[in-house]
Amino acid sequence: MVIVEAKNENITGGLGQCIAEMFASSIFNDQEGEHLPKIYGAVTTGNTWRFLEYQDKTAFIDRVEYHISNVNKIVGILTEMAT
């Protein structure tokens, strides 16, 4: 899992950085003989969250921005990523 802090409250600006880190993680793990079928990511301002998934050299970005007031949903997504 990769979590990126969005700078200047700019979630969109953090998406590219997060995808780059997930891609780099995929390369590293493949070179270490530990292929991961999925790598999860999140970009957050602390108040707003966006979630990503990297699979088969393709990044998927959840269209929904989750606000911290929906903390149960955020924790649920993070928990699902970790299992």
Secondary structure as UniProt FT lines:
FT   STRAND          2..5
FT   HELIX           7..9
FT   HELIX           11..31
FT   TURN            32..33
FT   STRAND          39..44
FT   STRAND          48..55
FT   TURN            56..57
FT   STRAND          58..61
FT   STRAND          66..67
FT   HELIX           68..70
FT   HELIX           71..82
//
